[in-house]
Amino acid sequence: MIAIIAVDRRIVLLDLNGASDEIVLASLGVIMISLAAAYYLVKKI
């Protein structure tokens, strides 16, 4: 649980000024969705 929060915090604080590439933004979206799914599965168990 702590690892999920730490990774999520790291992504939220990520500087996206130079990252206007669609692939970078799409990968960040996939990471956020996978972290949300992991959080859901951890809380369900």
C-alpha angles and dihedrals in degrees: 000000000000091000092053091052092047094052091045091051091049091053094047091052093046114125108238099178094110096032105088091134113121093222092057093049092046092050091050088052091051091049091051092050092048091049090051090050091049091050090050092050093047093050092045093056 
